[in-house]
Amino acid sequence: MSRVKNDEAPQGMKSSAGVEDMEPVVTEEELNEILKKVDKESTYRNLGGYQRRIVFWVAVGFSLFQVYTGAFGMLAAQMQRSIHLAFAFTLVFLLYPFRLKGASDRLAWHHYVFAAFAGLIGLYMTLNYTRIMEAGGDFSRMDYVAGSIGVLLTLEAARRVVGMPMVIIASIFLLYAYFGPYFPGFMTHRGYSIQRIVSHMYFTTEGILGIPLGVSASFIFLFILFRTFLDRTGIAKLFIDIANSIAGWASGGPAKVAVISSALEGTYSGSSVANTVGSGSFTIPMMKKLGYRPEFAGAVEASASTGGQIMPPIMGAAAFLMAEFLGIPYIEIAKAAAIPACLYFIGVLIEVHLEAKRCGLRGMSREEIPRFLDVVKYRIHLFIPMVVLFYILIEGYTPSFAALMGLLVAILAGLPLKETRMGVRDILEALEAGARGALGVAIACATAGIMVGVVTLTGIGLKMAGGLVDLAGGNLLLSLVFTMIASIILGMGVPTTATYVICSTIAAPALVLQGVPVLAAHMFVFYFGIVADITPPVALAAYAGASIARANPFRTAVESTKLAIGAVIVPYVFCYSPSLLLINSTPLQLTQNLITASCGMFGVGAAMIGYCWTHMHALERLLFLGAGLMLIDPGTYSDIAGLCLLALGAGLQWQKHKRESAKA
């Protein structure tokens, strides 16, 4: 993630607290090693010389193709997706080695041949588009061979850039399509030949070239490119400075800075691990310096960064898939996510504050932090691209048009200051970085298409939904719990995109069958696919934070889960009371829900930390937890009961605090 250096700040404006004069916990090389351990996308070759230039221009060509079709109109669906896949194949097989151990940072001749071959297989649909469309399913032997190789290349590309868990899941789906007659009970089906499976996967819009890859080729790539250009303006550094100026002085200031800056970054970036490593390299050292436990410091950054995927206006890639699956404008998804996202970050902030009070942690001195007016005065124009993008989305234009306009405005917004101004070389480098950043999503979407293809071919989606309802005995709460567990398990080491695709086709219909609104059901699985990034045993964002903080990874993941408790509770609430998602809600009801739910997050947060005015015993924790759950659940009677319990708990805590103060 690019940042504007501190010494490049306009004269007269102080740089971020503690960043400039603080010894970093980890070096740049160590940060790269951390990313390689927890983020498969970071295991690429570091090429040099003419090999670097070859990859550079292929990546720039990829971005220019996407910008051109986004601006002047997409090609036919299968052609657009085929070219998108061909570029992704070529770059993945050039950049990512077959195996990491002993991998060289130089390309041999056979790497070029294999990458070119993969690119041609990706282009096979485009090169033979008319003939395949007119064939009516009567494919040639060469078609089946090319399609089979295309499926295998998709799995191999996923192994290199996404990881084995997703490959294993996709392979299980393919085996299910072939061995259907041998499965028990409701899962059985007649089975399909390899030719039928291959043609369905590679020559229709139901498989690899299906909706997930289509969303990547039309929307997601352009938003990733927009984020890349926005990063080049130094907006990440601006967010940290703003957060410092707002909360750096408060109790436990650096932790609140981490939460606020991550919430701001989440408005344009949807990657949990990258956000944790990017902003965590600044915030985690500050937290440790002021006395936060290493595990807690890593957990704060991980939980806050993970929340970025649910923070509008630009959420994680799966949100764009949700809009496409549900057939509703993306802005409606963003609107529905707004209140739950706010509650999530409010919950994290409350727990951070109470932990600081419990441990007696101070904030930074006023001299250490930049003044808000100075920050705004010099760099407020960097927010213009975000404002433009949000306005265009609200006006009802397509996400691709909004991303393109935001990209153009990002270039213009950087012009006033020398350090944020982009020349031709900077623009080309941003185009290359955007293409590289899109590879993981493109391949994940292509692989997710295999899963969707098997679901549409075998009808397993409705069968699994019915089976889940039967397993839960028609009980909605049990169905929600089973869906949550499935989403978290599938999200272990698998991108949120894939987790959402699987759960939205198998688990979400079960919730809909029991009366949950479609949007709420899909948002439920979306949330828990994201939460998997911080829940043990496989919690990639938490492990990244632990590595920077030099902390125990498992303990950091446990702390992250406690901090993100709002992301566990709120989805249950909006399934029972969809007004939190702005479904059938009035302004008065919305205001009441937001206020009482925020109070509820305080109750739950206090119970998690075990502190309000003073330390709590077990019964006090239960009292606050019960009050919090009642307040989060929308409803007048539950709100009144929750407020009474919360007032009782706060009163008991205050009296206890006064007695302890008198003794002291």
C-alpha positions in Angstrom: 0.0 0.0 0.0 1.6 3.3 -1.0 1.8 6.1 1.5 2.9 9.7 1.4 6.1 10.0 3.4 6.0 12.1 6.6 8.7 14.4 5.3 6.5 15.1 2.3 3.8 16.7 4.4 3.0 20.3 3.6 5.1 22.7 5.6 3.6 23.7 8.9 1.5 20.5 9.3 2.6 17.9 11.8 2.9 14.3 10.8 1.2 11.4 12.4 1.8 10.8 16.1 4.6 8.5 16.9 5.0 7.3 13.3 8.0 9.4 12.4 10.1 9.0 15.5 9.1 5.6 16.6 11.2 2.5 15.9 9.1 0.2 13.8 8.2 -3.2 15.2 8.9 -4.8 11.9 10.9 -3.8 8.8 9.5 -3.6 5.3 11.1 -7.0 4.5 9.5 -8.6 7.5 6.1 -7.1 6.5 6.5 -8.8 3.1 7.3 -12.1 4.8 4.3 -11.8 7.1 2.1 -11.2 4.0 3.5 -14.2 2.3 2.7 -16.4 5.3 -0.9 -15.3 5.6 -1.8 -14.0 2.2 -1.3 -16.4 -0.8 -1.6 -13.4 -3.2 1.7 -12.1 -1.8 3.8 -15.1 -2.8 4.6 -13.8 -6.3 8.0 -13.7 -8.0 10.1 -10.5 -7.6 11.1 -10.2 -11.2 13.7 -7.8 -12.6 15.1 -6.5 -15.8 13.3 -7.2 -19.1 11.2 -9.9 -17.4 9.8 -7.3 -15.0 8.9 -5.1 -18.0 7.1 -8.0 -19.8 4.9 -8.6 -16.8 4.5 -4.8 -16.4 3.1 -4.3 -19.9 0.8 -7.3 -19.8 -0.7 -6.0 -16.5 -1.0 -2.5 -18.0 -2.8 -4.1 -21.0 -5.1 -5.9 -18.7 -6.1 -2.7 -16.9 -6.5 -0.8 -20.2 -8.7 -3.5 -21.6 -11.0 -3.3 -18.5 -11.0 0.5 -18.6 -11.8 0.6 -22.3 -14.7 -1.9 -22.1 -16.0 -0.2 -18.9 -16.0 3.2 -20.7 -17.2 2.2 -24.2 -19.3 -0.9 -23.5 -18.7 -4.5 -22.6 -18.3 -7.3 -25.2 -20.7 -10.2 -25.3 -20.7 -11.8 -21.8 -18.7 -14.9 -22.7 -16.1 -12.9 -24.7 -15.6 -10.3 -22.0 -15.1 -13.0 -19.4 -12.9 -15.1 -21.6 -10.5 -12.2 -22.2 -10.5 -11.3 -18.5 -9.7 -14.9 -17.7 -6.9 -15.1 -20.3 -5.2 -12.1 -18.9 -5.5 -13.5 -15.4 -4.1 -16.9 -16.4 -1.2 -15.3 -18.2 -0.2 -13.1 -15.3 -0.7 -15.8 -12.6 1.5 -18.3 -14.4 4.2 -15.7 -15.0 4.1 -14.3 -11.4 3.3 -17.2 -9.2 5.7 -20.2 -9.1 4.6 -23.9 -9.2 5.9 -24.3 -5.7 7.3 -21.8 -3.2 10.1 -23.9 -1.8 13.2 -23.1 -3.9 11.3 -20.9 -6.3 13.4 -18.6 -8.4 12.8 -14.9 -9.0 13.7 -15.5 -12.7 11.5 -16.9 -15.5 12.7 -19.8 -17.6 11.6 -20.3 -21.2 9.0 -22.9 -20.3 7.3 -20.4 -17.9 6.6 -18.2 -20.9 5.4 -21.1 -23.0 3.1 -22.3 -20.2 1.7 -18.8 -19.5 1.1 -18.2 -23.3 -0.6 -21.6 -23.6 -2.8 -20.8 -20.6 -3.7 -17.4 -22.1 -4.7 -19.1 -25.3 -6.9 -21.6 -23.4 -8.5 -18.6 -21.6 -9.1 -17.0 -25.0 -10.5 -20.2 -26.5 -14.1 -19.1 -26.1 -13.4 -15.7 -27.7 -11.5 -17.1 -30.6 -14.2 -19.7 -31.4 -17.2 -17.7 -30.1 -19.4 -17.8 -33.3 -18.8 -21.5 -33.9 -19.5 -22.5 -30.3 -22.7 -20.4 -30.1 -24.0 -22.0 -33.3 -23.0 -25.5 -32.3 -26.0 -25.8 -30.0 -24.2 -28.1 -27.7 -22.6 -30.2 -30.5 -19.0 -29.6 -29.5 -16.0 -31.1 -31.2 -13.3 -33.3 -29.6 -11.0 -30.3 -29.6 -13.6 -28.3 -27.7 -13.8 -30.9 -24.9 -10.0 -31.1 -24.7 -9.7 -27.3 -24.5 -12.5 -27.1 -21.9 -11.0 -29.9 -19.8 -7.6 -28.1 -19.8 -9.4 -24.8 -18.9 -11.0 -26.4 -15.8 -7.6 -27.8 -14.7 -5.8 -24.5 -15.4 -8.5 -22.7 -13.3 -7.8 -25.1 -10.4 -4.0 -24.8 -10.7 -4.2 -21.0 -10.9 -6.4 -21.0 -7.7 -3.8 -23.3 -6.0 -1.0 -20.8 -6.8 -2.8 -17.5 -6.0 -5.7 -18.4 -3.7 -4.6 -21.6 -1.9 -5.4 -25.3 -1.6 -8.6 -25.0 0.5 -10.5 -23.5 -2.4 -9.1 -26.0 -4.8 -10.2 -28.9 -2.5 -13.7 -27.5 -2.2 -14.1 -27.0 -6.0 -12.7 -30.5 -6.7 -15.2 -32.0 -4.3 -18.0 -30.2 -6.2 -16.7 -31.6 -9.5 -16.5 -35.1 -8.0 -20.0 -34.8 -6.7 -21.3 -33.9 -10.2 -19.7 -37.1 -11.6 -20.3 -39.6 -8.7 -23.9 -38.4 -8.0 -25.5 -41.8 -8.0 -23.2 -43.0 -5.2 -24.2 -40.3 -2.7 -26.8 -41.1 0.0 -30.3 -39.7 0.7 -31.4 -36.4 -0.7 -27.9 -35.7 -2.1 -28.1 -38.4 -4.8 -28.5 -37.6 -8.5 -28.1 -39.4 -11.8 -24.5 -38.3 -12.4 -23.1 -36.6 -15.4 -20.4 -37.5 -17.9 -17.1 -35.8 -18.1 -18.1 -34.2 -21.4 -21.3 -32.8 -20.0 -19.5 -31.4 -16.9 -16.7 -29.9 -19.1 -19.1 -28.2 -21.5 -21.3 -26.9 -18.7 -18.2 -25.5 -16.8 -16.4 -23.9 -19.8 -18.8 -23.1 -22.6 -21.8 -21.7 -20.8 -22.5 -18.8 -18.5 -23.3 -21.2 -15.6 -19.7 -22.3 -14.8 -16.3 -20.7 -14.9 -17.5 -18.0 -17.3 -20.5 -17.5 -15.0 -21.8 -14.7 -12.8 -18.9 -14.5 -10.4 -16.3 -14.0 -13.1 -18.7 -11.7 -14.9 -18.9 -9.5 -11.8 -15.1 -9.5 -11.6 -14.8 -8.5 -15.2 -17.3 -5.8 -15.1 -17.4 -4.3 -11.6 -14.8 -5.6 -9.2 -11.7 -5.0 -11.3 -12.6 -1.4 -11.8 -13.1 -0.8 -8.1 -9.8 -2.5 -7.3 -8.2 -0.1 -9.9 -10.0 2.8 -8.3 -8.6 1.8 -4.9 -5.1 1.6 -6.3 -5.3 5.1 -7.8 -6.7 6.4 -4.5 -3.9 4.8 -2.6 -1.4 6.7 -4.8 -2.7 10.0 -3.6 -1.7 9.1 0.0 -5.3 8.8 1.3 -4.3 6.0 3.7 -1.8 8.4 5.5 -4.6 11.0 5.5 -6.9 8.6 7.3 -4.3 7.9 10.0 -3.7 11.6 10.5 -7.4 12.4 10.7 -7.9 9.5 13.2 -4.9 10.8 15.2 -6.3 14.3 15.4 -9.7 13.0 16.5 -8.8 10.4 19.0 -5.1 10.3 19.5 -5.3 12.3 22.8 -8.1 10.1 24.4 -7.5 7.2 26.7 -5.8 4.4 24.7 -5.7 6.8 21.8 -3.6 4.7 19.4 -6.1 1.9 19.6 -8.9 4.2 18.7 -6.8 5.6 15.9 -6.5 2.1 14.6 -10.3 1.6 14.7 -11.2 5.0 13.1 -8.5 4.8 10.4 -9.5 1.2 9.5 -13.1 2.3 9.3 -12.2 5.1 7.0 -10.0 2.8 4.9 -12.8 0.3 4.8 -14.8 2.9 2.8 -12.6 2.2 -0.2 -10.7 -1.0 0.5 -12.1 -4.5 1.0 -9.1 -6.7 2.0 -8.8 -7.8 5.6 -5.2 -9.0 5.6 -3.9 -6.2 3.4 -5.6 -3.6 5.6 -4.2 -5.2 8.8 -0.6 -5.2 7.5 -0.9 -1.8 5.8 -2.3 0.3 8.7 -1.1 -2.1 11.4 2.5 -1.3 10.7 1.7 2.2 12.0 -0.9 1.6 14.7 0.3 -1.6 16.4 3.6 -0.1 17.4 1.8 3.0 18.9 -0.5 0.7 20.8 2.3 -1.3 22.3 4.2 1.8 23.1 1.4 3.1 25.3 1.0 -0.2 27.2 -1.5 -2.3 25.3 -0.9 -6.0 25.5 0.6 -7.3 22.2 -2.3 -9.7 21.7 -4.8 -7.0 22.2 -2.9 -4.5 20.0 -2.8 -7.1 17.1 -6.5 -7.9 17.7 -7.6 -4.3 17.5 -6.1 -3.8 14.1 -7.2 -7.2 12.8 -10.9 -6.8 13.9 -11.0 -3.2 12.7 -9.5 -4.0 9.3 -11.8 -7.0 8.9 -14.7 -4.6 9.3 -13.6 -2.8 6.2 -15.3 -5.5 4.1 -18.7 -4.5 5.5 -18.2 -0.7 5.4 -19.9 1.1 2.5 -19.6 2.6 0.0 -17.0 0.0 -1.3 -17.5 -3.3 0.5 -15.8 -6.6 -0.1 -15.9 -8.2 -3.6 -18.7 -10.6 -2.4 -21.0 -7.6 -2.0 -20.9 -7.0 -5.8 -21.8 -10.7 -6.3 -24.7 -10.3 -3.9 -26.1 -7.4 -6.0 -25.8 -9.6 -9.1 -27.3 -12.7 -7.5 -30.2 -10.8 -6.1 -30.8 -8.6 -9.1 -30.8 -5.3 -7.1 -28.6 -2.2 -7.5 -25.3 -2.3 -5.6 -26.2 0.9 -3.8 -29.1 -0.9 -2.1 -26.6 -3.5 -0.7 -24.4 -0.6 0.6 -27.4 1.2 2.2 -28.5 -2.0 3.9 -25.0 -2.6 5.3 -24.6 0.9 6.7 -26.2 0.5 10.2 -24.7 -3.0 10.9 -21.3 -1.7 9.8 -21.6 1.3 12.2 -22.7 -1.0 15.0 -19.7 -3.2 14.3 -17.2 -0.3 14.7 -19.0 1.2 17.6 -18.7 -2.1 19.4 -15.0 -2.3 18.7 -14.5 1.3 19.8 -16.4 0.7 23.1 -14.3 -2.4 23.9 -11.1 -0.5 23.1 -12.1 2.4 25.4 -13.1 0.1 28.3 -9.8 -1.9 27.9 -7.9 1.4 28.1 -9.8 2.5 31.2 -9.3 -1.0 32.8 -5.6 -0.9 32.3 -5.2 2.9 33.0 -3.8 3.6 29.6 -3.3 7.3 28.6 -3.5 8.9 25.2 -0.8 10.8 23.4 0.1 14.4 24.2 -1.4 17.2 22.1 2.1 18.0 20.9 2.4 14.5 19.4 -0.7 14.6 17.2 -1.5 16.7 14.1 -4.2 19.3 14.4 -7.4 18.4 12.6 -7.7 21.8 10.9 -4.2 21.4 9.5 -4.9 18.0 8.1 -8.2 19.1 6.6 -6.8 22.3 5.2 -4.0 20.7 3.2 -5.5 17.4 2.1 -9.3 17.4 2.3 -9.4 17.4 -1.5 -8.3 13.8 -1.4 -11.8 12.9 -0.3 -13.4 14.3 -3.5 -13.1 10.9 -5.4 -15.0 9.1 -2.7 -17.7 11.8 -2.6 -18.0 11.6 -6.4 -18.2 7.8 -6.4 -20.8 7.7 -3.7 -22.9 10.4 -5.4 -22.9 8.6 -8.7 -23.9 5.3 -7.1 -26.8 7.1 -5.3 -27.9 8.6 -8.5 -28.4 5.1 -9.9 -25.6 4.8 -12.4 -23.8 1.5 -12.8 -21.0 0.6 -10.4 -18.5 0.3 -13.3 -19.3 3.9 -14.4 -19.0 5.1 -10.8 -15.6 3.4 -10.5 -14.4 4.9 -13.7 -15.4 8.4 -12.7 -13.9 7.9 -9.3 -10.6 6.8 -10.9 -10.5 9.9 -13.2 -11.3 12.2 -10.3 -8.6 10.5 -8.1 -6.0 11.5 -10.7 -7.3 15.1 -10.8 -7.6 15.3 -7.0 -3.9 14.5 -6.7 -2.8 17.5 -8.8 -2.8 20.3 -6.2 0.1 18.9 -4.2 3.4 17.9 -5.6 3.7 14.8 -3.5 0.3 13.4 -4.6 0.5 14.5 -8.2 0.5 11.6 -10.7 2.6 11.7 -13.9 2.4 9.3 -16.8 4.7 6.9 -15.1 2.7 6.9 -11.9 -0.5 6.3 -13.8 1.1 3.3 -15.6 2.4 1.9 -12.3 -1.1 2.3 -10.8 -2.6 0.4 -13.8 -0.1 -2.4 -13.3 -0.7 -2.5 -9.5 -4.4 -2.6 -10.1 -4.1 -5.6 -12.4 -1.9 -7.4 -10.0 -4.3 -6.7 -7.1 -7.2 -8.1 -9.2 -5.6 -11.5 -9.9 -6.7 -13.2 -6.7 -10.3 -12.0 -7.0 -10.5 -13.0 -10.7 -9.2 -16.5 -10.1 -11.3 -16.9 -7.0 -14.4 -15.9 -9.0 -13.5 -18.3 -11.8 -13.1 -21.1 -9.3 -16.3 -20.1 -7.5 -18.0 -20.5 -10.9 -17.2 -24.2 -10.8 -19.2 -24.5 -7.6 -22.1 -22.5 -9.0 -22.0 -24.7 -12.2 -22.3 -27.9 -10.1 -25.2 -26.4 -8.1 -27.1 -25.4 -11.3 -26.2 -28.8 -13.0 -27.3 -31.0 -10.1 -29.9 -29.0 -8.3 -28.0 -29.6 -5.0 -28.8 -26.0 -3.8 -32.5 -26.6 -3.1 -31.8 -30.1 -1.9 -29.3 -28.8 0.7 -31.6 -26.0 1.7 -34.4 -28.5 2.4 -31.9 -30.8 4.2 -30.8 -27.9 6.4 -34.3 -27.0 7.3 -35.1 -30.7 8.2 -31.9 -30.9 10.2 -32.9 -27.8 12.2 -36.4 -29.2 12.7 -37.8 -26.1 11.2 -36.3 -24.0 14.0 -35.0 -20.7 12.6 -32.4 -20.1 15.4 -30.9 -23.6 14.8 -30.8 -22.9 11.0 -29.0 -19.6 11.7 -26.4 -21.3 14.0 -25.8 -24.1 11.4 -25.4 -21.6 8.7 -23.0 -19.5 10.8 -20.8 -22.5 11.5 -20.8 -23.6 7.9 -19.8 -20.0 6.8 -17.0 -19.8 9.3 -15.6 -23.2 8.4 -15.8 -22.6 4.7 -14.2 -19.2 5.3 -11.1 -20.8 6.9 -8.4 -19.9 4.4 -10.9 -19.4 1.6 -11.7 -15.9 0.1 -14.9 -14.3 1.2 -16.0 -14.4 -2.4 -16.0 -18.2 -2.5 -17.5 -18.6 0.9 -20.4 -16.3 0.0 -21.0 -18.1 -3.3 -21.2 -21.5 -1.6 -23.3 -20.4 1.3 -25.6 -18.2 -0.8 -26.5 -21.1 -3.1 -26.8 -23.8 -0.3 -27.5 -22.2 3.1 -29.2 -18.9 2.3 -32.2 -20.5 0.6 -32.8 -22.5 3.8 -33.2 -19.3 5.7 -35.5 -17.8 3.0 -37.7 -20.9 3.3 -38.2 -20.1 7.0 -39.3 -16.5 6.3 -36.1 -14.5 6.4 -36.0 -11.8 3.8 -33.7 -12.7 0.9 -31.4 -9.7 1.4 -31.1 -10.5 5.2 -30.3 -14.2 4.4 -27.6 -13.3 1.9 -26.2 -10.6 4.2 -26.1 -13.1 7.0 -23.8 -15.5 5.1 -21.8 -12.6 3.8 -21.0 -11.4 7.3 -19.9 -14.7 8.7 -17.7 -15.4 5.7 -15.9 -12.2 6.6 -15.8 -13.0 10.3 -13.8 -16.2 9.4 -10.8 -13.9 8.9 -10.5 -13.3 12.7 -12.1 -16.4 14.3 -9.8 -19.3 15.3 -8.4 -21.7 14.4 -7.7 -20.2 10.9 -7.8 -16.4 11.3 -5.6 -14.9 8.6 -6.1 -11.2 9.6 -5.6 -11.9 13.3 -2.4 -13.9 12.5 -1.1 -11.0 10.4 -1.8 -8.6 13.3 -0.1 -11.1 15.7 3.0 -11.3 13.5 3.4 -7.5 13.6 2.7 -7.3 17.3 5.1 -10.2 18.1 2.1 -11.8 19.9 0.6 -15.3 20.3 -1.5 -15.9 17.1 -4.2 -18.0 18.8 -4.7 -15.5 21.7 -4.8 -12.7 19.2 -7.5 -14.5 17.3 -9.5 -15.0 20.5 -9.1 -11.3 21.4 -10.2 -10.3 17.8 -13.3 -12.4 18.1 -14.2 -10.7 21.4 -13.7 -7.3 19.9 -15.8 -8.2 16.8 -18.7 -9.7 18.9 -21.0 -7.2 17.2 -20.4 -9.0 13.9 -21.6 -12.2 15.5 -24.7 -10.8 17.2 -26.0 -8.2 14.7 -26.6 -10.7 11.8 -28.9 -12.7 14.0 -30.8 -9.6 14.9 -31.4 -8.4 11.3 -32.6 -11.9 10.4 -35.3 -11.6 13.0 -35.9 -7.8 12.6 -34.8 -6.7 9.1 -35.4 -3.0 9.9 -31.7 -2.8 10.7 -31.1 -3.4 7.0 -33.6 -0.6 6.2 -36.2 -3.2 5.2 -39.7 -1.8 5.9 -38.4 0.7 8.4 -39.6 4.2 9.2 -37.3 7.1 10.1 -38.5 7.0 13.7 -38.0 3.3 14.0 -34.6 3.6 12.4 -33.5 6.3 14.9 -34.7 4.2 17.8 -33.0 1.1 16.6 -29.7 2.9 16.1 -29.7 4.5 19.5 -30.8 1.5 21.5 -28.5 -0.9 19.5 -25.5 1.4 20.2 -26.4 1.2 23.9 -26.7 -2.5 23.5 -23.2 -2.7 22.0 -22.0 -0.9 25.1 -23.6 -3.5 27.3 -22.1 -6.4 25.3 -18.7 -4.7 25.1 -18.6 -4.1 28.9 -19.4 -7.7 29.4 -16.6 -8.8 27.1 -14.0 -6.6 28.8 -15.3 -7.1 32.3 -15.2 -3.4 33.1 -17.5 -0.4 33.2 -16.7 2.0 36.1 -14.6 -0.7 37.7 -13.9 -4.4 37.4 -16.9 -6.8 37.1 -17.6 -10.1 38.7 -19.3 -12.9 36.7 -22.9 -11.9 37.6 -22.3 -8.3 36.6 -21.0 -9.5 33.3 -24.1 -11.6 32.7 -26.3 -8.6 33.6 -24.6 -6.3 31.1 -24.6 -9.0 28.4 -28.3 -9.6 28.9 -29.1 -5.9 28.8 -26.9 -5.5 25.6 -28.7 -8.4 23.8 -32.1 -7.0 24.6 -31.1 -3.5 23.4 -29.6 -4.8 20.1 -32.8 -6.7 19.3 -35.1 -4.1 17.8 -38.4 -3.8 19.6 -40.0 -1.4 22.1 -40.5 -3.8 25.0 -37.0 -5.4 24.6 -35.5 -1.9 24.5 -37.2 -0.8 27.7 -36.2 -4.0 29.5 -32.7 -3.7 28.2 -32.4 0.0 29.3 -33.6 -0.9 32.8 -31.1 -3.7 33.1 -28.3 -1.6 31.7 -29.1 1.2 34.2 -29.2 -1.3 37.0 -25.8 -2.6 36.0 -24.3 0.8 35.6 -25.7 1.9 39.0 -24.2 -1.2 40.7 -20.9 -0.5 39.0 -20.9 3.2 40.0 -21.6 2.3 43.7 -18.9 -0.3 43.6 -16.5 2.3 42.1 -17.3 4.9 44.8 -16.7 2.3 47.6 -13.3 1.4 46.1 -12.4 5.0 45.7 -13.3 5.7 49.3 -11.1 2.9 50.5 -8.2 4.0 48.4 
